[in-house]
Amino acid sequence: MADPTTSKLLGQLPPGVELRDIGLSFTLPRGKNLSRTWTRALRTELASRVRLRIAQDRLTLRCDPPIVVDALWPAKNMLFGGADVHFSDARVEAWVSSIDGPGEGLLDFTGEAKKQIVEIFAAGLRGTKMAVPGYDPMQDETALATLEAIADNFRSAPSSGKSDVSIADLGDPAVEATLVLRAPFVHEQNGTGLSASAGGAIHVQIKGSGNVATIAAGASNAERVRAANLQSITITSEALSVVQSGSPLVELGCIRIDRGGAVTLSQLRLRGTLEEVAGLESLVRVVAGVVRFAGGEVALDAGLALAVQDPASEATLVPGLVRGKIEEVLAEGVRRLVHEHAEAIPGLDLRDVLEV
C-alpha cells in the first residue's frame, strides 16, 4: 500500500515528465570526528561536501574531498570517498584508498576497511525493500517509508565509536533532481519562446545556506523553506533552446537564478542566424589579429595561425548582447512567476523568501 506522502510527491509530476534521480547534499566542517575508536579516527581534514543520490539503478554516497581514516600505526592512513548500493543485485561497493608517504603508515588495510564499510551498509539495508535484488526506487510507492526504515536500522545499530558531529553541523544544504521529458515541450508567444526536446534531461539544483537541524525542526513546509534560506536555483540541460518560428536561436546550457531574482546564463550556444553573425564577428577579429601580428613583422602564415588560436579572436560582442537580453527577459519572467504564485505554499510568501 502506498504511503500518502510518496503518492502525493509522485502525483505532482506532470504526465510527460519522468524522474531520473534525486539527491541531497550538505557540507561537513573541517576537523570533525565522525567516528573515533582506539584503532582509528574517521575525520574531515578539510570541509567536505557529502552527496547522497538515488537513481533507478543505484544509491550513491560521495564525499568531496574524501574523509580521512587516521589508522593506528603501523596501518596506513586511508581516504574514504563514498559507497554505492547497486540495486540490480543489492551489492554494496565501498571506495577506500590508502595514503602513501612519510608518516602515513606501512601496512595496507584498505581491503579490511572496505569490508567493514560494506557490512555497515548491508546492516542498514537489511529487512528493507532496498536489500532485495531488482529494487526500483522510481516504482516504489512507499519510497519514503523505505528510507525511514533504513534510517531506523542505522539509528538502532551498535555504536562504532565516539562522534562529535551533530545534525547542526550539516550546513549549506542543497536538493537536486534530474527530470527527463517524454515528449517535446514548446511555449511560444508572438513567434518566440522556449523549447525542450523529447528525451532531454534537465538537472535542477536548489541551494540553501541554513543547516539541516533547523530545517528538520520546522513544523511545516513553510517553516522548513524559511529555515533553508534559499540562495539559488540552477538549471542545467542540453535540451533547452530559445526558438523563433520553430527554429532554434540559442541553446541554454546552464541557467542560475539567484536570491533577489537575478538570472545568469553561464553556458549558451548560438544557433542559426545568430551563430552566423557571431562567426562573422570572429572572422573580423581574426583579420584584425593578423594585421596586428604583421605589424610585429610576423610572417602571414604564422600570423594567421597565431590569430586563430588567440582567445581574443573569439566572438564576444554578439554572444554578450544575446546573453544580456535573455537574462533580462528571464529575470522578468521569474519575477512575474513568483508574484503570480507567491502563496503556493500555505503560510509562506515566496516574494519574501526569494526577495523578488
Disulfide bonds with the S-S distance in Angstrom:
none
